[in-house]
């Protein structure tokens, strides 16, 4: 099997883990090596003709199942509706102290949603004020439970201006970074994507960033609140809030408390970053992906006619 064929299959295999067929353009964008467009088109057509992959309408998939395409189309429609809500949410949250940028992450950033989908948010804060910002935002989130809107405010991942590079580097994190949809903070996300240019090592065709984010507008109340903590008092509170939150989350992890999706609650609480603890989840997903493509290559090589 040629390398370009393997690359196309590997790309489809990654999204197949999420039952998500891809268009021709999407396959090209998520290839893990660079190829000429003409060579890619020939290889893609060959894989379809040899039934190594299947084409339904404008979508390609590893499975001979049109239901996956129907699922995606319906999910794309729901995502478009949910994005309207996400934009309103971002317009509210950008007004919170020390928030410098907001982007959509998770399945919604891949243009998919269903009836159970949350709005996952990636937040960039001011330098050394991540924990003040996060604490205020999550205090607000507590209020959203009263009206059953908490799933619109899943503020899962925070970084601050000082350390915007994502430390874990693999196919999963690269895909998550390049598919972020910035909604607020155009300038800060230009800096963020520059700091994470390492993603091109995994996804070399996915380099053109056309930000849809709005510029952060001046807000008198936000500025006033920030002025109260732009000093040693703010440094003290940020450190204390990090320690308190980290301690609470460690206790939840030890007690093996579960979130709404049945996953053990865990969080990495660092000075410049707050995120769901990534090691175990990423290790399992990347391992499952590697096993999947190894099995896929073996099966396709034995069945394809050259």
C-alpha positions, -999 to +999 in steps of 0.1 A: +000+000+000+014+034-009+021+060+017-005+084+004-031+056+006-021+049+042-023+086+050-059+089+037-069+058+055-053+071+087-071+104+084-105+087+080-097+063+108-092+091+133-126+106+126-141+071+123-135+068+160-162+095+164-184+081+136-178+112+115-174+109+077-153+135+059-155+155+027-127+154+002-115+189+014-115+178+050-095+147+043-069+168+025-067+193+054-062+165+081-036+145+062-005+139+083+018+145+053+019+169+024+010+157-011+002+173-044-035+178-049-034+158-081-017+128-064-042+130-036-072+130-059-059+099-078-053+081-045-087+089-032-104+077-063-084+045-063-094+038-027-131+043-036-129+021-067-111-007-048-137-004-020-111+003+006-133+032+015-168+042+006-183+074-009-218+086-001-228+119-018-199+142-009-187+122+021-161+095+025-160+068+052-144+035+062-177+019+068-203+009+041-230+027+061-250+056+047-265+061+081-232+078+092-237+104+065-273+110+077-260+113+112-234+139+102-258+160+081-283+161+110-254+169+134-242+197+112-276+213+112-279+211+150-244+226+153-253+256+132-282+263+156-261+257+187-234+281+173-259+309+175-262+303+212-224+299+215-219+334+200-243+349+225-226+331+254-192+344+242-205+379+241-214+376+277-183+359+290-158+382+273-171+409+297-157+390+327-125+403+343-093+392+328-109+373+300-090+380+268-102+354+243-129+328+239-131+299+214-154+269+208-138+235+213-150+199+214-175+184+190-191+217+182-158+230+168-159+201+144-194+213+133-213+185+151-240+186+178-268+164+190-295+167+216-270+161+244-242+184+232-226+209+254-209+242+244-173+235+253-152+267+257-115+274+255-106+305+274-075+327+273-069+350+303-046+378+312-011+369+325-011+356+361-048+362+365-062+329+352-075+317+386-092+349+395-109+348+361-118+312+363-132+315+398-155+344+389-167+326+358-174+293+376-192+312+403-215+325+376-219+290+361-233+279+395-262+302+388-269+287+354-278+254+371-309+272+385-323+277+350-308+244+335-285+262+312-252+249+326-244+229+294-240+262+276-211+272+298-187+243+298-155+263+304-132+234+303-098+246+293-079+278+303-045+292+294-031+326+301-012+351+280+022+340+294+020+304+284-003+298+254+016+268+239-002+235+245+022+212+263+009+178+252+017+173+215+001+145+197-025+139+169-054+145+193-042+179+207-031+190+172-066+183+159-082+201+188-060+232+183-065+236+146-103+231+149-108+257+176-133+284+165-123+317+180-153+339+188-138+367+209-103+381+209-089+382+174-055+395+183-049+371+212-058+341+190-034+353+164-007+350+191-021+316+203-020+300+169+016+314+164+026+298+197+012+265+186+027+263+151+040+228+162+006+215+150+019+217+114+042+187+123+010+166+126-013+184+102+009+202+076-020+212+054-040+228+082-020+260+085-043+288+072-061+304+101-089+327+092-101+339+125-138+346+130-132+362+164-144+397+172-121+423+187-124+427+225-143+459+232-135+483+260-157+477+291-156+502+319-169+478+346-144+451+336-116+476+337-127+489+371-127+454+386-093+445+371-078+477+385-086+464+420-064+433+414-036+446+393-012+446+422+003+423+448-032+416+463-042+401+429-010+380+428-019+367+463-055+358+454-046+342+422-021+318+440-046+310+467-075+303+443-052+280+423-043+260+455-079+258+468-092+247+434-064+222+429-070+207+463-107+204+458-102+186+424-076+163+438-101+152+464-128+146+437-103+125+418-093+104+448-130+098+456-135+089+419-165+112+415-180+111+380-191+139+357-224+139+337-207+117+311-196+090+336-159+101+335-139+104+367-135+141+376-099+152+373-081+185+365-046+198+361-043+230+381-012+249+371-002+286+373-008+293+337-032+265+327-064+248+340-076+218+321-092+184+325-063+161+334-052+150+299-028+121+304-050+092+308-077+102+283-052+112+256-031+080+262-062+058+257-074+077+227-041+078+209-035+042+217-069+032+204-062+052+172-028+035+167-044+001+171-071+010+147-048+021+119-025-009+124-055-033+121-069-012+092-037-013+072-034-050+076-069-057+066-069-034+036-035-047+023-048-082+023-081-073+005-070-047-020-062-056-056-032-038-072 
